Amino acid sequence: MSFSQNITAHTWTNDRLILYTDRGEVLLAETSGDFKMMMSESPVHDFSIRYAINSRPDGFVIADNAGCYIVYE
């Protein structure tokens, strides 16, 4: 499977690097940078361009330029 190379946002958690692409793919990588997986719950094309991603103690949040957000726990 081919993922977009255009990363629009990223954040670090304790054990993962979370990347968000311009196609709505949420990609997980190890702290070493090794690719882990694309989250099956990725909001591909569900809302507009994502500009912010922030880690939380129990997950992370992705927000877009229209004021919408998705919380992952």
PQR file of N, CA, C, O and H, with PARSE charges and radii, in Angstrom:
ATOM      1  N   MET A   1       0.841  -1.175   0.000 -0.4000 1.5000
ATOM      2  CA  MET A   1       0.000   0.000   0.000 -0.0000 2.0000
ATOM      3  C   MET A   1       0.886   1.239   0.000  0.5500 1.7000
ATOM      4  O   MET A   1       1.905   1.278   0.690 -0.5500 1.4000
ATOM      5  N   SER A   2       0.506   2.234  -0.760 -0.4000 1.5000
ATOM      6  CA  SER A   2       1.275   3.463  -0.877 -0.0000 2.0000
ATOM      7  C   SER A   2       0.613   4.582  -0.073  0.5500 1.7000
ATOM      8  O   SER A   2      -0.578   4.854  -0.229 -0.5500 1.4000
ATOM      9  H   SER A   2      -0.321   2.203  -1.321  0.4000 1.0000
ATOM     10  N   PHE A   3       1.402   5.224   0.786 -0.4000 1.5000
ATOM     11  CA  PHE A   3       0.899   6.327   1.599 -0.0000 2.0000
ATOM     12  C   PHE A   3       1.396   7.647   1.031  0.5500 1.7000
ATOM     13  O   PHE A   3       2.417   7.695   0.344 -0.5500 1.4000
ATOM     14  H   PHE A   3       2.369   5.003   0.913  0.4000 1.0000
ATOM     15  N   SER A   4       0.676   8.705   1.319 -0.4000 1.5000
ATOM     16  CA  SER A   4       1.082  10.031   0.881 -0.0000 2.0000
ATOM     17  C   SER A   4       2.397  10.413   1.553  0.5500 1.7000
ATOM     18  O   SER A   4       2.626  10.065   2.712 -0.5500 1.4000
ATOM     19  H   SER A   4      -0.153   8.666   1.877  0.4000 1.0000
ATOM     20  N   GLN A   5       3.250  11.116   0.842 -0.4000 1.5000
ATOM     21  CA  GLN A   5       4.503  11.626   1.386 -0.0000 2.0000
ATOM     22  C   GLN A   5       4.332  13.037   1.956  0.5500 1.7000
ATOM     23  O   GLN A   5       5.276  13.602   2.509 -0.5500 1.4000
ATOM     24  H   GLN A   5       3.063  11.399  -0.099  0.4000 1.0000
ATOM     25  N   ASN A   6       3.121  13.608   1.821 -0.4000 1.5000
ATOM     26  CA  ASN A   6       2.851  14.970   2.276 -0.0000 2.0000
ATOM     27  C   ASN A   6       2.294  14.946   3.697  0.5500 1.7000
ATOM     28  O   ASN A   6       1.093  14.765   3.898 -0.5500 1.4000
ATOM     29  H   ASN A   6       2.355  13.148   1.372  0.4000 1.0000
ATOM     30  N   ILE A   7       3.164  15.127   4.670 -0.4000 1.5000
ATOM     31  CA  ILE A   7       2.780  15.130   6.076 -0.0000 2.0000
ATOM     32  C   ILE A   7       2.300  16.528   6.444  0.5500 1.7000
ATOM     33  O   ILE A   7       3.036  17.499   6.276 -0.5500 1.4000
ATOM     34  H   ILE A   7       4.140  15.274   4.507  0.4000 1.0000
ATOM     35  N   THR A   8       1.071  16.638   6.944 -0.4000 1.5000
ATOM     36  CA  THR A   8       0.524  17.945   7.309 -0.0000 2.0000
ATOM     37  C   THR A   8       0.646  18.231   8.796  0.5500 1.7000
ATOM     38  O   THR A   8       0.597  19.391   9.204 -0.5500 1.4000
ATOM     39  H   THR A   8       0.473  15.848   7.080  0.4000 1.0000
ATOM     40  N   ALA A   9       0.805  17.190   9.622 -0.4000 1.5000
ATOM     41  CA  ALA A   9       0.933  17.380  11.061 -0.0000 2.0000
ATOM     42  C   ALA A   9       1.584  16.139  11.662  0.5500 1.7000
ATOM     43  O   ALA A   9       1.525  15.052  11.087 -0.5500 1.4000
ATOM     44  H   ALA A   9       0.844  16.247   9.291  0.4000 1.0000
ATOM     45  N   HIS A  10       2.202  16.317  12.823 -0.4000 1.5000
ATOM     46  CA  HIS A  10       2.794  15.177  13.533 -0.0000 2.0000
ATOM     47  C   HIS A  10       2.870  15.494  15.018  0.5500 1.7000
ATOM     48  O   HIS A  10       2.797  16.654  15.421 -0.5500 1.4000
ATOM     49  H   HIS A  10       2.250  17.200  13.290  0.4000 1.0000
ATOM     50  N   THR A  11       3.019  14.451  15.826 -0.4000 1.5000
ATOM     51  CA  THR A  11       3.239  14.596  17.264 -0.0000 2.0000
ATOM     52  C   THR A  11       3.951  13.346  17.776  0.5500 1.7000
ATOM     53  O   THR A  11       3.922  12.290  17.144 -0.5500 1.4000
ATOM     54  H   THR A  11       3.079  13.508  15.498  0.4000 1.0000
ATOM     55  N   TRP A  12       4.581  13.492  18.920 -0.4000 1.5000
ATOM     56  CA  TRP A  12       5.229  12.374  19.599 -0.0000 2.0000
ATOM     57  C   TRP A  12       4.403  11.985  20.815  0.5500 1.7000
ATOM     58  O   TRP A  12       3.888  12.853  21.519 -0.5500 1.4000
ATOM     59  H   TRP A  12       4.604  14.350  19.433  0.4000 1.0000
ATOM     60  N   THR A  13       4.274  10.694  21.067 -0.4000 1.5000
ATOM     61  CA  THR A  13       3.734  10.194  22.327 -0.0000 2.0000
ATOM     62  C   THR A  13       4.906   9.527  23.048  0.5500 1.7000
ATOM     63  O   THR A  13       6.045   9.609  22.587 -0.5500 1.4000
ATOM     64  H   THR A  13       4.693   9.988  20.495  0.4000 1.0000
ATOM     65  N   ASN A  14       4.638   8.881  24.153 -0.4000 1.5000
ATOM     66  CA  ASN A  14       5.723   8.211  24.878 -0.0000 2.0000
ATOM     67  C   ASN A  14       6.402   7.128  24.059  0.5500 1.7000
ATOM     68  O   ASN A  14       7.607   6.914  24.193 -0.5500 1.4000
ATOM     69  H   ASN A  14       3.713   8.815  24.527  0.4000 1.0000
ATOM     70  N   ASP A  15       5.643   6.440  23.210 -0.4000 1.5000
ATOM     71  CA  ASP A  15       6.214   5.308  22.498 -0.0000 2.0000
ATOM     72  C   ASP A  15       5.981   5.313  20.993  0.5500 1.7000
ATOM     73  O   ASP A  15       6.309   4.334  20.323 -0.5500 1.4000
ATOM     74  H   ASP A  15       4.664   6.614  23.101  0.4000 1.0000
ATOM     75  N   ARG A  16       5.419   6.398  20.442 -0.4000 1.5000
ATOM     76  CA  ARG A  16       5.121   6.433  19.001 -0.0000 2.0000
ATOM     77  C   ARG A  16       5.286   7.832  18.434  0.5500 1.7000
ATOM     78  O   ARG A  16       5.153   8.836  19.135 -0.5500 1.4000
ATOM     79  H   ARG A  16       5.153   7.193  20.986  0.4000 1.0000
ATOM     80  N   LEU A  17       5.578   7.863  17.148 -0.4000 1.5000
ATOM     81  CA  LEU A  17       5.497   9.076  16.351 -0.0000 2.0000
ATOM     82  C   LEU A  17       4.220   8.942  15.538  0.5500 1.7000
ATOM     83  O   LEU A  17       4.031   7.939  14.850 -0.5500 1.4000
ATOM     84  H   LEU A  17       5.686   7.048  16.579  0.4000 1.0000
ATOM     85  N   ILE A  18       3.340   9.935  15.606 -0.4000 1.5000
ATOM     86  CA  ILE A  18       2.079   9.897  14.881 -0.0000 2.0000
ATOM     87  C   ILE A  18       2.154  10.935  13.777  0.5500 1.7000
ATOM     88  O   ILE A  18       2.432  12.107  14.034 -0.5500 1.4000
ATOM     89  H   ILE A  18       3.494  10.750  16.165  0.4000 1.0000
ATOM     90  N   LEU A  19       1.904  10.504  12.545 -0.4000 1.5000
ATOM     91  CA  LEU A  19       1.968  11.372  11.371 -0.0000 2.0000
ATOM     92  C   LEU A  19       0.596  11.464  10.735  0.5500 1.7000
ATOM     93  O   LEU A  19      -0.160  10.493  10.722 -0.5500 1.4000
ATOM     94  H   LEU A  19       1.678   9.552  12.337  0.4000 1.0000
ATOM     95  N   TYR A  20       0.280  12.629  10.212 -0.4000 1.5000
ATOM     96  CA  TYR A  20      -0.990  12.809   9.528 -0.0000 2.0000
ATOM     97  C   TYR A  20      -0.710  13.328   8.131  0.5500 1.7000
ATOM     98  O   TYR A  20       0.036  14.295   7.974 -0.5500 1.4000
ATOM     99  H   TYR A  20       0.894  13.418  10.223  0.4000 1.0000
ATOM    100  N   THR A  21      -1.293  12.707   7.111 -0.4000 1.5000
ATOM    101  CA  THR A  21      -1.006  13.086   5.732 -0.0000 2.0000
ATOM    102  C   THR A  21      -2.139  13.933   5.133  0.5500 1.7000
ATOM    103  O   THR A  21      -3.221  14.056   5.706 -0.5500 1.4000
ATOM    104  H   THR A  21      -1.898  11.921   7.239  0.4000 1.0000
ATOM    105  N   ASP A  22      -1.852  14.503   3.974 -0.4000 1.5000
ATOM    106  CA  ASP A  22      -2.845  15.316   3.280 -0.0000 2.0000
ATOM    107  C   ASP A  22      -4.016  14.506   2.738  0.5500 1.7000
ATOM    108  O   ASP A  22      -5.014  15.082   2.305 -0.5500 1.4000
ATOM    109  H   ASP A  22      -0.972  14.403   3.508  0.4000 1.0000
ATOM    110  N   ARG A  23      -3.910  13.185   2.756 -0.4000 1.5000
ATOM    111  CA  ARG A  23      -5.013  12.317   2.329 -0.0000 2.0000
ATOM    112  C   ARG A  23      -5.828  11.785   3.495  0.5500 1.7000
ATOM    113  O   ARG A  23      -6.750  10.994   3.296 -0.5500 1.4000
ATOM    114  H   ARG A  23      -3.099  12.717   3.108  0.4000 1.0000
ATOM    115  N   GLY A  24      -5.497  12.215   4.722 -0.4000 1.5000
ATOM    116  CA  GLY A  24      -6.253  11.785   5.890 -0.0000 2.0000
ATOM    117  C   GLY A  24      -5.766  10.490   6.499  0.5500 1.7000
ATOM    118  O   GLY A  24      -6.489   9.858   7.269 -0.5500 1.4000
ATOM    119  H   GLY A  24      -4.748  12.858   4.883  0.4000 1.0000
ATOM    120  N   GLU A  25      -4.551  10.084   6.167 -0.4000 1.5000
ATOM    121  CA  GLU A  25      -3.993   8.852   6.719 -0.0000 2.0000
ATOM    122  C   GLU A  25      -3.309   9.159   8.052  0.5500 1.7000
ATOM    123  O   GLU A  25      -2.509  10.090   8.144 -0.5500 1.4000
ATOM    124  H   GLU A  25      -3.964  10.598   5.541  0.4000 1.0000
ATOM    125  N   VAL A  26      -3.623   8.380   9.071 -0.4000 1.5000
ATOM    126  CA  VAL A  26      -2.938   8.478  10.358 -0.0000 2.0000
ATOM    127  C   VAL A  26      -1.939   7.332  10.389  0.5500 1.7000
ATOM    128  O   VAL A  26      -2.318   6.161  10.418 -0.5500 1.4000
ATOM    129  H   VAL A  26      -4.273   7.623   8.996  0.4000 1.0000
ATOM    130  N   LEU A  27      -0.654   7.687  10.382 -0.4000 1.5000
ATOM    131  CA  LEU A  27       0.412   6.692  10.342 -0.0000 2.0000
ATOM    132  C   LEU A  27       1.125   6.644  11.679  0.5500 1.7000
ATOM    133  O   LEU A  27       1.382   7.682  12.290 -0.5500 1.4000
ATOM    134  H   LEU A  27      -0.346   8.638  10.358  0.4000 1.0000
ATOM    135  N   LEU A  28       1.442   5.450  12.131 -0.4000 1.5000
ATOM    136  CA  LEU A  28       2.167   5.265  13.386 -0.0000 2.0000
ATOM    137  C   LEU A  28       3.567   4.750  13.078  0.5500 1.7000
ATOM    138  O   LEU A  28       3.752   3.871  12.236 -0.5500 1.4000
ATOM    139  H   LEU A  28       1.233   4.608  11.634  0.4000 1.0000
ATOM    140  N   ALA A  29       4.550   5.314  13.778 -0.4000 1.5000
ATOM    141  CA  ALA A  29       5.938   4.863  13.646 -0.0000 2.0000
ATOM    142  C   ALA A  29       6.511   4.687  15.044  0.5500 1.7000
ATOM    143  O   ALA A  29       6.060   5.321  15.999 -0.5500 1.4000
ATOM    144  H   ALA A  29       4.400   6.027  14.462  0.4000 1.0000
ATOM    145  N   GLU A  30       7.508   3.820  15.151 -0.4000 1.5000
ATOM    146  CA  GLU A  30       8.212   3.640  16.418 -0.0000 2.0000
ATOM    147  C   GLU A  30       9.054   4.883  16.691  0.5500 1.7000
ATOM    148  O   GLU A  30       9.294   5.676  15.780 -0.5500 1.4000
ATOM    149  H   GLU A  30       7.874   3.305  14.376  0.4000 1.0000
ATOM    150  N   THR A  31       9.502   5.063  17.922 -0.4000 1.5000
ATOM    151  CA  THR A  31      10.344   6.223  18.228 -0.0000 2.0000
ATOM    152  C   THR A  31      11.656   6.179  17.448  0.5500 1.7000
ATOM    153  O   THR A  31      12.314   7.208  17.288 -0.5500 1.4000
ATOM    154  H   THR A  31       9.307   4.420  18.662  0.4000 1.0000
ATOM    155  N   SER A  32      12.038   5.012  16.969 -0.4000 1.5000
ATOM    156  CA  SER A  32      13.239   4.875  16.133 -0.0000 2.0000
ATOM    157  C   SER A  32      12.995   5.397  14.717  0.5500 1.7000
ATOM    158  O   SER A  32      13.939   5.582  13.949 -0.5500 1.4000
ATOM    159  H   SER A  32      11.504   4.177  17.099  0.4000 1.0000
ATOM    160  N   GLY A  33      11.724   5.633  14.374 -0.4000 1.5000
ATOM    161  CA  GLY A  33      11.373   6.082  13.029 -0.0000 2.0000
ATOM    162  C   GLY A  33      10.877   4.966  12.133  0.5500 1.7000
ATOM    163  O   GLY A  33      10.438   5.225  11.013 -0.5500 1.4000
ATOM    164  H   GLY A  33      10.957   5.483  14.998  0.4000 1.0000
ATOM    165  N   ASP A  34      10.939   3.724  12.605 -0.4000 1.5000
ATOM    166  CA  ASP A  34      10.467   2.585  11.807 -0.0000 2.0000
ATOM    167  C   ASP A  34       8.949   2.615  11.694  0.5500 1.7000
ATOM    168  O   ASP A  34       8.246   2.771  12.692 -0.5500 1.4000
ATOM    169  H   ASP A  34      11.296   3.514  13.515  0.4000 1.0000
ATOM    170  N   PHE A  35       8.445   2.464  10.457 -0.4000 1.5000
ATOM    171  CA  PHE A  35       7.007   2.467  10.207 -0.0000 2.0000
ATOM    172  C   PHE A  35       6.351   1.311  10.924  0.5500 1.7000
ATOM    173  O   PHE A  35       6.872   0.195  10.913 -0.5500 1.4000
ATOM    174  H   PHE A  35       9.016   2.338   9.646  0.4000 1.0000
ATOM    175  N   LYS A  36       5.201   1.567  11.555 -0.4000 1.5000
ATOM    176  CA  LYS A  36       4.463   0.526  12.270 -0.0000 2.0000
ATOM    177  C   LYS A  36       3.195   0.143  11.497  0.5500 1.7000
ATOM    178  O   LYS A  36       3.022  -1.021  11.135 -0.5500 1.4000
ATOM    179  H   LYS A  36       4.779   2.474  11.564  0.4000 1.0000
ATOM    180  N   MET A  37       2.293   1.131  11.238 -0.4000 1.5000
ATOM    181  CA  MET A  37       1.030   0.818  10.578 -0.0000 2.0000
ATOM    182  C   MET A  37       0.260   2.088  10.241  0.5500 1.7000
ATOM    183  O   MET A  37       0.566   3.165  10.752 -0.5500 1.4000
ATOM    184  H   MET A  37       2.434   2.076  11.532  0.4000 1.0000
ATOM    185  N   MET A  38      -0.739   1.955   9.380 -0.4000 1.5000
ATOM    186  CA  MET A  38      -1.726   3.007   9.191 -0.0000 2.0000
ATOM    187  C   MET A  38      -2.933   2.624  10.035  0.5500 1.7000
ATOM    188  O   MET A  38      -3.393   1.484   9.979 -0.5500 1.4000
ATOM    189  H   MET A  38      -0.989   1.080   8.964  0.4000 1.0000
ATOM    190  N   MET A  39      -3.440   3.554  10.804 -0.4000 1.5000
ATOM    191  CA  MET A  39      -4.603   3.260  11.645 -0.0000 2.0000
ATOM    192  C   MET A  39      -5.822   3.013  10.768  0.5500 1.7000
ATOM    193  O   MET A  39      -6.111   3.785   9.854 -0.5500 1.4000
ATOM    194  H   MET A  39      -3.065   4.481  10.849  0.4000 1.0000
ATOM    195  N   SER A  40      -6.521   1.943  11.052 -0.4000 1.5000
ATOM    196  CA  SER A  40      -7.710   1.609  10.268 -0.0000 2.0000
ATOM    197  C   SER A  40      -8.815   2.642  10.459  0.5500 1.7000
ATOM    198  O   SER A  40      -9.711   2.748   9.622 -0.5500 1.4000
ATOM    199  H   SER A  40      -6.286   1.316  11.795  0.4000 1.0000
ATOM    200  N   GLU A  41      -8.764   3.404  11.549 -0.4000 1.5000
ATOM    201  CA  GLU A  41      -9.760   4.443  11.818 -0.0000 2.0000
ATOM    202  C   GLU A  41      -9.374   5.786  11.205  0.5500 1.7000
ATOM    203  O   GLU A  41      -9.954   6.810  11.565 -0.5500 1.4000
ATOM    204  H   GLU A  41      -8.036   3.318  12.229  0.4000 1.0000
ATOM    205  N   SER A  42      -8.416   5.803  10.296 -0.4000 1.5000
ATOM    206  CA  SER A  42      -7.996   7.054   9.668 -0.0000 2.0000
ATOM    207  C   SER A  42      -9.181   7.726   8.980  0.5500 1.7000
ATOM    208  O   SER A  42      -9.931   7.068   8.259 -0.5500 1.4000
ATOM    209  H   SER A  42      -7.944   4.971  10.004  0.4000 1.0000
ATOM    210  N   PRO A  43      -9.357   9.035   9.197 -0.5600 1.5000
ATOM    211  CA  PRO A  43     -10.496   9.743   8.604  0.2800 2.0000
ATOM    212  C   PRO A  43     -10.220  10.180   7.171  0.5500 1.7000
ATOM    213  O   PRO A  43     -10.355  11.359   6.843 -0.5500 1.4000
ATOM    214  N   VAL A  44      -9.839   9.247   6.325 -0.4000 1.5000
ATOM    215  CA  VAL A  44      -9.475   9.565   4.953 -0.0000 2.0000
ATOM    216  C   VAL A  44     -10.632  10.284   4.266  0.5500 1.7000
ATOM    217  O   VAL A  44     -11.714   9.723   4.096 -0.5500 1.4000
ATOM    218  H   VAL A  44      -9.729   8.289   6.591  0.4000 1.0000
ATOM    219  N   HIS A  45     -10.391  11.514   3.879 -0.4000 1.5000
ATOM    220  CA  HIS A  45     -11.331  12.365   3.137 -0.0000 2.0000
ATOM    221  C   HIS A  45     -12.624  12.681   3.897  0.5500 1.7000
ATOM    222  O   HIS A  45     -13.606  13.080   3.272 -0.5500 1.4000
ATOM    223  H   HIS A  45      -9.511  11.970   4.017  0.4000 1.0000
ATOM    224  N   ASP A  46     -12.654  12.517   5.206 -0.4000 1.5000
ATOM    225  CA  ASP A  46     -13.870  12.798   5.957 -0.0000 2.0000
ATOM    226  C   ASP A  46     -14.055  14.258   6.326  0.5500 1.7000
ATOM    227  O   ASP A  46     -15.189  14.714   6.479 -0.5500 1.4000
ATOM    228  H   ASP A  46     -11.855  12.193   5.714  0.4000 1.0000
ATOM    229  N   PHE A  47     -12.961  15.006   6.471 -0.4000 1.5000
ATOM    230  CA  PHE A  47     -13.090  16.429   6.699 -0.0000 2.0000
ATOM    231  C   PHE A  47     -11.878  17.151   6.136  0.5500 1.7000
ATOM    232  O   PHE A  47     -10.960  16.502   5.633 -0.5500 1.4000
ATOM    233  H   PHE A  47     -12.040  14.636   6.347  0.4000 1.0000
ATOM    234  N   SER A  48     -11.850  18.461   6.207 -0.4000 1.5000
ATOM    235  CA  SER A  48     -10.869  19.256   5.470 -0.0000 2.0000
ATOM    236  C   SER A  48      -9.441  19.086   5.984  0.5500 1.7000
ATOM    237  O   SER A  48      -9.190  18.298   6.896 -0.5500 1.4000
ATOM    238  H   SER A  48     -12.595  18.988   6.616  0.4000 1.0000
ATOM    239  N   ILE A  49      -8.520  19.823   5.399 -0.4000 1.5000
ATOM    240  CA  ILE A  49      -7.094  19.686   5.682 -0.0000 2.0000
ATOM    241  C   ILE A  49      -6.813  19.827   7.169  0.5500 1.7000
ATOM    242  O   ILE A  49      -7.307  20.752   7.814 -0.5500 1.4000
ATOM    243  H   ILE A  49      -8.724  20.463   4.658  0.4000 1.0000
ATOM    244  N   ARG A  50      -6.034  18.928   7.704 -0.4000 1.5000
ATOM    245  CA  ARG A  50      -5.711  18.910   9.122 -0.0000 2.0000
ATOM    246  C   ARG A  50      -4.478  19.766   9.369  0.5500 1.7000
ATOM    247  O   ARG A  50      -3.467  19.646   8.677 -0.5500 1.4000
ATOM    248  H   ARG A  50      -5.633  18.177   7.181  0.4000 1.0000
ATOM    249  N   TYR A  51      -4.581  20.613  10.349 -0.4000 1.5000
ATOM    250  CA  TYR A  51      -3.473  21.503  10.650 -0.0000 2.0000
ATOM    251  C   TYR A  51      -2.828  21.254  11.991  0.5500 1.7000
ATOM    252  O   TYR A  51      -1.720  21.735  12.232 -0.5500 1.4000
ATOM    253  H   TYR A  51      -5.402  20.711  10.911  0.4000 1.0000
ATOM    254  N   ALA A  52      -3.474  20.526  12.868 -0.4000 1.5000
ATOM    255  CA  ALA A  52      -2.905  20.338  14.204 -0.0000 2.0000
ATOM    256  C   ALA A  52      -3.144  18.919  14.685  0.5500 1.7000
ATOM    257  O   ALA A  52      -4.191  18.321  14.438 -0.5500 1.4000
ATOM    258  H   ALA A  52      -4.373  20.135  12.673  0.4000 1.0000
ATOM    259  N   ILE A  53      -2.152  18.406  15.371 -0.4000 1.5000
ATOM    260  CA  ILE A  53      -2.280  17.114  16.039 -0.0000 2.0000
ATOM    261  C   ILE A  53      -1.558  17.272  17.377  0.5500 1.7000
ATOM    262  O   ILE A  53      -0.454  17.814  17.434 -0.5500 1.4000
ATOM    263  H   ILE A  53      -1.302  18.892  15.571  0.4000 1.0000
ATOM    264  N   ASN A  54      -2.177  16.805  18.432 -0.4000 1.5000
ATOM    265  CA  ASN A  54      -1.610  16.994  19.758 -0.0000 2.0000
ATOM    266  C   ASN A  54      -1.767  15.711  20.563  0.5500 1.7000
ATOM    267  O   ASN A  54      -2.835  15.100  20.579 -0.5500 1.4000
ATOM    268  H   ASN A  54      -3.074  16.365  18.386  0.4000 1.0000
ATOM    269  N   SER A  55      -0.692  15.312  21.226 -0.4000 1.5000
ATOM    270  CA  SER A  55      -0.773  14.104  22.044 -0.0000 2.0000
ATOM    271  C   SER A  55      -1.416  14.432  23.387  0.5500 1.7000
ATOM    272  O   SER A  55      -1.340  15.559  23.876 -0.5500 1.4000
ATOM    273  H   SER A  55       0.176  15.808  21.213  0.4000 1.0000
ATOM    274  N   ARG A  56      -2.045  13.426  23.965 -0.4000 1.5000
ATOM    275  CA  ARG A  56      -2.681  13.504  25.279 -0.0000 2.0000
ATOM    276  C   ARG A  56      -2.229  12.286  26.057  0.5500 1.7000
ATOM    277  O   ARG A  56      -1.707  11.344  25.461 -0.5500 1.4000
ATOM    278  H   ARG A  56      -2.107  12.511  23.568  0.4000 1.0000
ATOM    279  N   PRO A  57      -2.410  12.271  27.373 -0.5600 1.5000
ATOM    280  CA  PRO A  57      -1.991  11.104  28.155  0.2800 2.0000
ATOM    281  C   PRO A  57      -2.662   9.804  27.703  0.5500 1.7000
ATOM    282  O   PRO A  57      -2.072   8.731  27.831 -0.5500 1.4000
ATOM    283  N   ASP A  58      -3.876   9.886  27.181 -0.4000 1.5000
ATOM    284  CA  ASP A  58      -4.602   8.678  26.788 -0.0000 2.0000
ATOM    285  C   ASP A  58      -4.814   8.562  25.279  0.5500 1.7000
ATOM    286  O   ASP A  58      -5.657   7.776  24.848 -0.5500 1.4000
ATOM    287  H   ASP A  58      -4.356  10.757  27.077  0.4000 1.0000
ATOM    288  N   GLY A  59      -4.078   9.316  24.465 -0.4000 1.5000
ATOM    289  CA  GLY A  59      -4.231   9.244  23.020 -0.0000 2.0000
ATOM    290  C   GLY A  59      -3.753  10.504  22.339  0.5500 1.7000
ATOM    291  O   GLY A  59      -2.719  11.061  22.708 -0.5500 1.4000
ATOM    292  H   GLY A  59      -3.393   9.954  24.816  0.4000 1.0000
ATOM    293  N   PHE A  60      -4.511  10.966  21.329 -0.4000 1.5000
ATOM    294  CA  PHE A  60      -4.155  12.188  20.625 -0.0000 2.0000
ATOM    295  C   PHE A  60      -5.386  12.779  19.962  0.5500 1.7000
ATOM    296  O   PHE A  60      -6.413  12.115  19.824 -0.5500 1.4000
ATOM    297  H   PHE A  60      -5.350  10.513  21.029  0.4000 1.0000
ATOM    298  N   VAL A  61      -5.270  14.048  19.549 -0.4000 1.5000
ATOM    299  CA  VAL A  61      -6.364  14.789  18.918 -0.0000 2.0000
ATOM    300  C   VAL A  61      -5.867  15.349  17.595  0.5500 1.7000
ATOM    301  O   VAL A  61      -4.744  15.846  17.510 -0.5500 1.4000
ATOM    302  H   VAL A  61      -4.436  14.588  19.661  0.4000 1.0000
ATOM    303  N   ILE A  62      -6.705  15.269  16.558 -0.4000 1.5000
ATOM    304  CA  ILE A  62      -6.410  15.890  15.263 -0.0000 2.0000
ATOM    305  C   ILE A  62      -7.478  16.944  15.011  0.5500 1.7000
ATOM    306  O   ILE A  62      -8.670  16.674  15.157 -0.5500 1.4000
ATOM    307  H   ILE A  62      -7.617  14.866  16.628  0.4000 1.0000
ATOM    308  N   ALA A  63      -7.048  18.151  14.630 -0.4000 1.5000
ATOM    309  CA  ALA A  63      -7.987  19.246  14.353 -0.0000 2.0000
ATOM    310  C   ALA A  63      -7.779  19.759  12.936  0.5500 1.7000
ATOM    311  O   ALA A  63      -6.673  19.688  12.399 -0.5500 1.4000
ATOM    312  H   ALA A  63      -6.079  18.370  14.512  0.4000 1.0000
ATOM    313  N   ASP A  64      -8.853  20.279  12.327 -0.4000 1.5000
ATOM    314  CA  ASP A  64      -8.749  20.797  10.962 -0.0000 2.0000
ATOM    315  C   ASP A  64      -8.958  22.306  10.926  0.5500 1.7000
ATOM    316  O   ASP A  64      -9.196  22.935  11.957 -0.5500 1.4000
ATOM    317  H   ASP A  64      -9.751  20.337  12.763  0.4000 1.0000
ATOM    318  N   ASN A  65      -8.868  22.876   9.733 -0.4000 1.5000
ATOM    319  CA  ASN A  65      -8.979  24.322   9.573 -0.0000 2.0000
ATOM    320  C   ASN A  65     -10.418  24.813   9.676  0.5500 1.7000
ATOM    321  O   ASN A  65     -10.634  26.025   9.678 -0.5500 1.4000
ATOM    322  H   ASN A  65      -8.675  22.365   8.895  0.4000 1.0000
ATOM    323  N   ALA A  66     -11.404  23.941   9.760 -0.4000 1.5000
ATOM    324  CA  ALA A  66     -12.804  24.336   9.895 -0.0000 2.0000
ATOM    325  C   ALA A  66     -13.272  24.259  11.345  0.5500 1.7000
ATOM    326  O   ALA A  66     -14.443  24.511  11.626 -0.5500 1.4000
ATOM    327  H   ALA A  66     -11.229  22.956   9.758  0.4000 1.0000
ATOM    328  N   GLY A  67     -12.380  23.916  12.266 -0.4000 1.5000
ATOM    329  CA  GLY A  67     -12.748  23.834  13.675 -0.0000 2.0000
ATOM    330  C   GLY A  67     -13.261  22.476  14.115  0.5500 1.7000
ATOM    331  O   GLY A  67     -13.721  22.333  15.248 -0.5500 1.4000
ATOM    332  H   GLY A  67     -11.428  23.712  12.038  0.4000 1.0000
ATOM    333  N   CYS A  68     -13.194  21.475  13.248 -0.4000 1.5000
ATOM    334  CA  CYS A  68     -13.596  20.114  13.610 -0.0000 2.0000
ATOM    335  C   CYS A  68     -12.394  19.383  14.214  0.5500 1.7000
ATOM    336  O   CYS A  68     -11.245  19.728  13.937 -0.5500 1.4000
ATOM    337  H   CYS A  68     -12.821  21.591  12.328  0.4000 1.0000
ATOM    338  N   TYR A  69     -12.667  18.383  15.031 -0.4000 1.5000
ATOM    339  CA  TYR A  69     -11.579  17.605  15.600 -0.0000 2.0000
ATOM    340  C   TYR A  69     -12.024  16.163  15.820  0.5500 1.7000
ATOM    341  O   TYR A  69     -13.214  15.860  15.902 -0.5500 1.4000
ATOM    342  H   TYR A  69     -13.600  18.103  15.256  0.4000 1.0000
ATOM    343  N   ILE A  70     -11.015  15.276  15.912 -0.4000 1.5000
ATOM    344  CA  ILE A  70     -11.247  13.870  16.178 -0.0000 2.0000
ATOM    345  C   ILE A  70     -10.333  13.488  17.338  0.5500 1.7000
ATOM    346  O   ILE A  70      -9.146  13.813  17.332 -0.5500 1.4000
ATOM    347  H   ILE A  70     -10.048  15.522  15.845  0.4000 1.0000
ATOM    348  N   VAL A  71     -10.889  12.796  18.332 -0.4000 1.5000
ATOM    349  CA  VAL A  71     -10.133  12.367  19.506 -0.0000 2.0000
ATOM    350  C   VAL A  71      -9.886  10.862  19.384  0.5500 1.7000
ATOM    351  O   VAL A  71     -10.821  10.090  19.175 -0.5500 1.4000
ATOM    352  H   VAL A  71     -11.853  12.532  18.337  0.4000 1.0000
ATOM    353  N   TYR A  72      -8.633  10.454  19.514 -0.4000 1.5000
ATOM    354  CA  TYR A  72      -8.262   9.037  19.524 -0.0000 2.0000
ATOM    355  C   TYR A  72      -7.796   8.687  20.922  0.5500 1.7000
ATOM    356  O   TYR A  72      -6.936   9.362  21.488 -0.5500 1.4000
ATOM    357  H   TYR A  72      -7.873  11.082  19.683  0.4000 1.0000
ATOM    358  N   GLU A  73      -8.369   7.626  21.477 -0.4000 1.5000
ATOM    359  CA  GLU A  73      -7.960   7.170  22.815 -0.0000 2.0000
ATOM    360  C   GLU A  73      -7.432   5.763  22.744  0.5500 1.7000
ATOM    361  O   GLU A  73      -7.037   5.199  23.765 -0.5500 1.4000
ATOM    362  H   GLU A  73      -9.067   7.078  21.018  0.4000 1.0000
TER
END
